[in-house]
């Protein structure tokens, strides 16, 4: 005679649902990493690899005087005195 369907139903369904929940959470985590986080890390790495802070400071200081109050008035002269090349 076959066992009753209702015997152990909660345990068997809980086991099944925990397995499905684990698979879904692993798939969602992998999708989040490969579709969002990894491209974001690559964009940041590329940005900081190609960043020239002196050129960026020169661009900021060339803008309106109210943009950054701490910009030196003669930025190119100050760099020349310190021997720092400005890449344009």
Secondary structure, DSSP 8 states (H G I E B T S, - for coil): ----TTTTHHHHHHHHHHHHHHHHHHHHHHHHIIIIIHHHHHHHHHHHHH--HHHHHHHHHHS-TTS-TT--TTHHHHHHHHT-----
